[in-house]
Every structure is written in structure tokens, then in C-alpha cells.
Amino acid sequence: MKLLICFIIYLSLCHFAQCAQKPNILIIMADDMGYSDIACFGGEIETPNIDTLAAAGMRFGNFYTDAKCGPSRAAMMTGQFSHLGRLRVGATFAEILKPLNYRTLMTGKWHQGPKPTDYGFDRYYGLVDGCCNFWNPGLEARPGEGKPGRKKQMGDKARIWGIEDQLIETGYTPKDKNFYTTDAFTDYAVERLEEYKNEENPFLLYVAYTAPHYPLHAWPEDIAKYKDTYTVGWDAIRNSRYQRMLEMGIINEKFKLSPRDNEVDAWDELTAEEQQKQAKLMAVYAAMIDRMDQGIGKIINKLKETGQYENTMIIFMSDNGACAEPPNTDPNIPPGPVEGYRSVGKGWANASSTPFRLYKATSHEGGTRAPMILSWPGVTKPGSFSDHVCHLIDFVPTFMEITGATYPTEIRGRKLKKTNGISILPTLNGEEQKQHPYLAWERGGSKAIRIGDWKLVSQKSKSKNTPWELYNLADDPVELNDLASQHPEKLKTMEKKWLQWMQLKE
């Protein structure tokens, strides 16, 4: 009998040790946030909680995403290049970690079609669609309010909302007039951490904020903090960010500040009235990031309160570059309140991309390079910075290495190839890191491939595809000096590799 009791105790201790060795994983994703927006990457927006993560962990300066929201999320969750289409290409990290008894939780933007609970998540609350009104995601006005502003392209179609495994496809109009999506996602995350705080098994929590994706909606008290910040204009903001990035070591002297976008006017050429309007747009955008940072602080505080912080890997990133899309349904309504539906515009998106060219939906650096921070107590060196070239697809193999999980060979009746990503655990440990043989992109005619320091990229124009451009990113990381005519053979070799990637021949 004593031997049996000892054996049971031994098994229990082994189970406890096994659980303790596997870290919790918290993934926080911002939506359409530019490379230089947050303070620890050179921005003037107040982000003390994100900055604290950076001070405790590692910032990545060469982190790549896809150029659009949906593909980036698919790549991150599956570890597969996304050019075959969203979640058809692989298993999600929730499905990969679930067999190891991870509690899998998600809140925020899904943007993948079917609901998250069909793809390995135990619990879910948030926007199943791509974007929505922050104050009222539904179609109908609440008493005492105007009709919620909406994207024109949606017509009468409702944005789909999800609560656990139920979809609300007719429009989700919260009764609480204090509802705000960023706060709602934060609250759900905090509530789940409290609910499961006594579980022995680890958790995976994916918080996918919709901030600062349009429409520009923010709390008045948050907007007030930035009411004068942007009256200096986008040219001055670009220059100040560039100088701070140099001083902070985010970039070096090889990073030249790209010229102002040729479709953007010089700030001094705007009328005083137009400057005032434009400054308000960016003030609201900054307030949206500020509120997201406040929410991140609440989540981190809950981790510390429940004793889970020390065993939690925390990742913060943006899903792609800054957004220059102009879905302004009523320019006469100022940014901020429920009735409006405004975007930040090209001038400020250009500033958010500092020092790079172009934006979301392009495969140039301004569309695919994003800020990323990874903080893991006891593993990451506090305040460290990495130039390792990595991609969203690298998270899944990293999770697999640190947990012992395996990638399924088949899921939902579909045979899977191995992940395209490479674990970044060696980088986190300060060890020699295996490099990607190549990274490649394609979205809506915008295409690129990076092999070593060389990058081949082409941007779809309004009428046709533009010619390939070729850059040596070691000498020209901002893509200012096109070398296509000087290296025709390298162009042909890289184009052939890109075509092979598109056809999935390897």
C-alpha cells in the first residue's frame, strides 16, 4: 500500500513538474500599427506598458509579417506561408498546443472565416470580421446616439461578432454605451486569466486588438492627451522619430529617411484649417494606441497578481505596416465619436512607417516590416535588441521547441506539410541562429522575395504590375537605390525562386 501511495505521489509530482516546465504563452497583436508608432521603437505615443515589455525582453528590428491583416494572422497561427489562403494551409497553434493540455483562449479580431472554436480555441470573444465600429459594431443606433458609422463597401451587411462558439451575424449592438472594443477585449482577457488562475495546466492566450485599425474612434480623455502633439505636422514627426530611432539604436546610419510619399503634400503647403483637421486625425490614432497600451498593462498586472507572470512568454507585434486606405464615409464628421468612420490617411501613415517607404498592402518594407517584442522572464536578456531576420511563421516552431509539441501530419481531412518557420529560441538564448533560406510574399499583385540581404519586390499599380525592383538591404535597408539594371542575373535567379515558391514546388 505504501508503495502504491508513493507511486501516486511520484506521478503527481512528475505531472506538476511537466506543467511547470511548459510556459504560458501570451500573444498580443496590434492591427495596422506602423513600425515607429510605439515609444520603444522611436514614436512619441505614450506606451509605458509596451515599453516595459521591451525593457524586460528583446526587441526585433528585422521582423516581417504579410502585407495584410488576414494573411498575417493565418501565417502566424499556422507557421505556414499564407499565399495558398488563410487557415487551409495548416494547423493553428491552438490545435498544436491543445494535445499538451494547454488552455487555449482568444479575444479580438479573428478575420479567418469560420469561428476560432472550430480551430482549437476553448474560449473566444470578439470580432470575427476584419474591422468594425469601436463603439457600436452593430447596424442600429442606440437610444440617444446617432447611427454607427460604417465602411461604405459593407452596404447593409453586418459585421460578424462571436461569443464563445456562437456567431452573431445580424449585427452586435451592445446595450452598454460605454462599450469600446479595445476595452472589451482587455476585460475578456483579464476575466479568463482570473477564471483559470488555479489550473495546473499552462495557457495560450491570443489577444488580437483591432486598434489602431480604422475607423478612428477613441475616448475623449485619451484624445485630449494628444490634442497639440501633431500640430507640428507629419514632416516634423517623421524627422523627430528618425532621430530618436538613431539615438536608440533601432536603426543605424545606413537607414536613410525615405522621402515624403509623392502623393502626400508638404505640411507647410496645407491651409491652417486643413492642418487642424489632419492633426486631429493623428491625435485620435495615437489615443487608440494609448488605450491599447493601457489594456496591455491590465493584462500584465493580472498575470503578476495571479503569480503567472514569471512563467509566461509575452509577444507583442503589429500585423503589418501602417494603413493608408481612405474609407472615409463622411468627412464632415470628425474622428472620434460613434457616428464617424474616418481613417488616418497617407500623410500620417507615411509617418507611422518611418523610416521606410509605402504601407500595408505593399510588399515593400513599409508594408511588411513591423515592430515585435518578446519578453520571457529568465530567458530573454532585459533590454536586448536583435537584428535576426524573422517572420510570423517562426512562432509556431518556437512554441513547438519550447513545449515539445509536434506539428500534425493531417487535420480536418487535409494532409499537411511541415511548417515553413524556424524556431527563434536560439536568438532568445543568445546562441547562433539558423537563417531562413528565403522569405517570400504575394498579395493582390504585390510580390517580393528576400534571399540573404537581397530583396526583389514589385508593386501592383492601378493599371498593371510594375517591373521588379532589386535592393541590397545590407547597404540600403529603406529601398532607395534600385539595382535591377545593374544585376540582371541576380534578378532572374530570384524571380525563378519566387515563381517556384508561388507554385509550391518545394
MOFENPE-V196220 format. One record per residue. N is the residue number from 1. OMEGA is omega as a letter, one per 30 degrees, with the letter a starting at -180 (* if undefined). D_FIRST is the distance of its C-alpha to the first C-alpha in Angstrom with 2 decimals. Layout:
BEGIN
n=(N,N)
omega=(OMEGA,OMEGA)
d_first=(D_FIRST,D_FIRST)
END
This chain:
BEGIN
n=(1,2,3,4,5,6,7,8,9,10,11,12,13,14,15,16,17,18,19,20,21,22,23,24,25,26,27,28,29,30,31,32,33,34,35,36,37,38,39,40,41,42,43,44,45,46,47,48,49,50,51,52,53,54,55,56,57,58,59,60,61,62,63,64,65,66,67,68,69,70,71,72,73,74,75,76,77,78,79,80,81,82,83,84,85,86,87,88,89,90,91,92,93,94,95,96,97,98,99,100,101,102,103,104,105,106,107,108,109,110,111,112,113,114,115,116,117,118,119,120,121,122,123,124,125,126,127,128,129,130,131,132,133,134,135,136,137,138,139,140,141,142,143,144,145,146,147,148,149,150,151,152,153,154,155,156,157,158,159,160,161,162,163,164,165,166,167,168,169,170,171,172,173,174,175,176,177,178,179,180,181,182,183,184,185,186,187,188,189,190,191,192,193,194,195,196,197,198,199,200,201,202,203,204,205,206,207,208,209,210,211,212,213,214,215,216,217,218,219,220,221,222,223,224,225,226,227,228,229,230,231,232,233,234,235,236,237,238,239,240,241,242,243,244,245,246,247,248,249,250,251,252,253,254,255,256,257,258,259,260,261,262,263,264,265,266,267,268,269,270,271,272,273,274,275,276,277,278,279,280,281,282,283,284,285,286,287,288,289,290,291,292,293,294,295,296,297,298,299,300,301,302,303,304,305,306,307,308,309,310,311,312,313,314,315,316,317,318,319,320,321,322,323,324,325,326,327,328,329,330,331,332,333,334,335,336,337,338,339,340,341,342,343,344,345,346,347,348,349,350,351,352,353,354,355,356,357,358,359,360,361,362,363,364,365,366,367,368,369,370,371,372,373,374,375,376,377,378,379,380,381,382,383,384,385,386,387,388,389,390,391,392,393,394,395,396,397,398,399,400,401,402,403,404,405,406,407,408,409,410,411,412,413,414,415,416,417,418,419,420,421,422,423,424,425,426,427,428,429,430,431,432,433,434,435,436,437,438,439,440,441,442,443,444,445,446,447,448,449,450,451,452,453,454,455,456,457,458,459,460,461,462,463,464,465,466,467,468,469,470,471,472,473,474,475,476,477,478,479,480,481,482,483,484,485,486,487,488,489,490,491,492,493,494,495,496,497,498,499,500,501,502,503,504,505,506)
omega=(l,l,l,l,l,a,l,l,l,l,l,l,l,l,a,a,l,l,a,a,a,a,l,a,l,a,l,a,l,a,l,l,a,a,a,a,a,a,a,l,l,a,l,l,a,l,a,a,l,l,l,l,l,l,a,a,a,l,l,a,a,a,a,l,l,a,a,a,a,l,l,a,l,l,a,a,a,a,a,l,a,a,l,l,l,a,l,a,a,l,l,l,l,l,a,a,a,l,l,l,l,l,a,a,l,l,l,a,l,l,a,a,a,a,a,a,l,a,l,a,l,a,l,l,l,a,l,a,a,l,a,l,a,a,a,a,a,a,a,l,l,l,l,l,l,l,a,l,a,l,a,a,a,a,l,a,a,l,a,l,l,l,a,a,a,l,l,a,a,l,a,l,a,l,a,l,l,l,l,a,a,l,a,l,l,a,a,l,a,a,a,l,l,a,a,a,a,l,l,a,a,l,l,l,a,a,a,l,l,l,f,l,l,g,a,l,l,l,a,a,l,l,a,a,a,a,l,a,a,l,l,l,a,l,l,l,l,a,a,l,l,l,l,a,l,a,a,a,l,l,l,a,l,l,l,l,a,l,l,l,a,l,a,l,l,a,a,l,l,l,l,l,a,l,l,l,a,l,l,l,a,l,l,l,l,l,l,l,l,a,l,l,l,l,l,l,l,l,l,l,l,l,l,a,a,l,a,a,a,a,a,l,a,l,l,a,l,a,l,a,l,a,l,a,a,a,a,a,l,a,l,l,a,l,l,a,a,a,a,l,a,l,a,l,a,a,a,l,l,l,l,a,a,g,a,l,l,a,l,l,l,l,l,a,l,l,a,l,a,l,l,l,l,l,a,a,l,a,a,l,a,l,a,a,a,l,a,l,a,a,l,a,a,a,a,l,l,l,l,a,a,a,a,l,l,l,a,l,l,l,a,l,a,l,a,l,l,a,l,a,l,a,l,l,l,l,l,a,a,a,l,a,l,a,l,l,l,l,a,a,l,l,l,l,l,a,a,l,l,l,a,l,a,l,l,a,l,a,l,l,a,a,a,l,l,l,l,l,a,a,l,a,l,a,a,a,a,l,a,a,a,a,a,a,a,a,a,a,l,l,a,a,a,l,l,l,l,l,l,l,a,a,l,l,l,*)
d_first=(0.00,3.81,5.37,5.08,6.32,8.64,9.81,10.67,12.42,14.14,15.43,16.66,18.44,19.96,21.20,22.67,24.32,25.72,27.22,28.62,30.33,32.19,35.15,36.56,39.98,42.95,46.15,49.33,52.48,55.99,58.56,61.92,61.75,63.99,63.14,64.70,64.01,61.15,61.96,59.72,61.65,65.04,65.59,66.98,64.62,62.28,58.73,56.91,53.41,53.92,55.58,52.52,50.40,52.98,52.93,49.15,49.13,51.36,54.47,55.52,59.27,59.33,57.03,58.29,57.81,59.62,62.89,61.87,59.11,57.61,57.53,56.02,53.12,52.53,52.62,50.26,47.64,47.76,48.67,51.55,55.29,56.48,59.80,58.54,57.75,55.05,51.53,52.58,52.05,48.32,44.93,44.63,42.39,40.54,39.84,38.84,36.36,34.93,32.58,31.00,30.26,33.24,34.64,38.24,40.99,44.76,47.79,51.47,53.69,52.37,55.64,54.14,54.99,51.91,49.53,46.74,43.98,45.06,44.37,40.82,41.21,38.95,41.51,45.24,48.28,51.70,54.80,54.38,57.99,59.69,61.37,62.25,63.93,61.73,62.76,62.86,61.55,63.03,66.51,67.69,68.89,67.17,69.39,71.49,70.84,72.73,71.51,68.87,70.39,69.40,69.95,73.06,71.58,68.99,71.71,70.18,66.82,63.87,61.31,57.89,55.16,51.44,48.93,45.44,46.03,49.36,52.74,55.75,58.66,61.43,61.32,59.01,60.91,58.70,59.98,59.37,62.51,60.52,58.54,58.79,56.78,55.78,54.45,52.75,50.85,49.84,48.66,46.53,44.86,44.18,42.84,40.34,39.12,38.61,36.92,34.31,33.94,30.27,29.20,26.96,28.89,32.33,35.62,38.90,41.79,45.27,48.08,51.38,54.16,57.55,59.36,61.93,62.87,65.91,66.94,67.64,66.01,64.88,64.65,67.98,66.47,65.02,68.35,70.22,68.50,70.26,73.56,75.59,73.38,74.85,78.47,79.06,78.52,76.53,78.58,77.82,74.11,73.87,75.56,73.47,70.21,71.38,72.20,68.87,66.99,68.94,68.27,64.53,64.26,63.21,66.21,68.64,72.38,72.11,71.20,74.57,74.86,75.80,79.05,78.91,78.36,81.76,81.26,80.69,83.62,83.98,82.89,86.31,87.98,86.32,88.12,86.86,85.75,83.82,82.17,81.01,79.51,77.80,76.37,74.81,73.05,71.27,70.53,68.58,66.81,65.80,64.60,62.31,60.65,60.52,58.69,56.19,55.54,55.00,52.37,50.63,50.53,48.77,46.11,45.52,45.39,42.72,40.64,41.00,40.34,37.02,35.97,36.28,39.49,38.22,36.14,38.94,41.52,44.71,47.61,51.00,53.89,56.86,57.05,60.56,63.79,65.92,67.48,71.26,71.38,73.88,72.64,74.71,75.35,77.56,78.79,80.48,77.15,75.82,72.32,69.62,69.83,68.39,71.74,72.15,70.87,71.93,70.87,71.40,73.90,74.77,76.11,72.89,70.69,72.74,71.83,68.13,68.22,69.70,70.54,70.18,72.42,71.80,68.90,66.26,67.11,68.62,67.02,68.76,66.75,67.53,65.80,62.71,61.88,59.79,58.11,54.39,52.03,48.42,46.46,42.90,41.87,40.91,42.40,46.00,48.51,50.04,53.57,53.64,55.88,55.63,58.44,56.12,57.40,54.63,54.44,52.46,50.98,49.15,46.61,44.53,44.05,43.31,40.55,39.21,39.17,37.42,34.71,34.31,35.67,37.76,41.03,40.94,43.27,44.12,44.08,45.87,47.23,48.86,48.13,47.93,49.17,47.33,48.03,51.37,50.02,48.97,46.17,47.66,44.57,46.52,49.24,46.79,45.45,49.02,48.80,51.20,51.22,52.00,55.08,55.97,58.45,60.12,59.76,61.84,62.94,64.86,65.45,68.56,70.74,69.60,68.11,67.09,65.29,64.30,63.98,63.45,66.01,68.28,68.30,70.31,70.77,73.00,73.44,74.66,77.91,79.45,81.43,79.64,77.16,78.45,78.55,75.65,75.51,74.06,72.73,71.36,68.78,68.50,72.10,72.51,69.27,71.26,72.95,76.54,78.02,77.97,78.15,78.35,81.94,81.27,78.28,78.94,76.85,73.76,74.32,74.47,71.33,69.33,70.75,69.69,66.14,66.15,67.43,64.66,62.11,63.73,63.62,60.03,61.04,58.30)
END
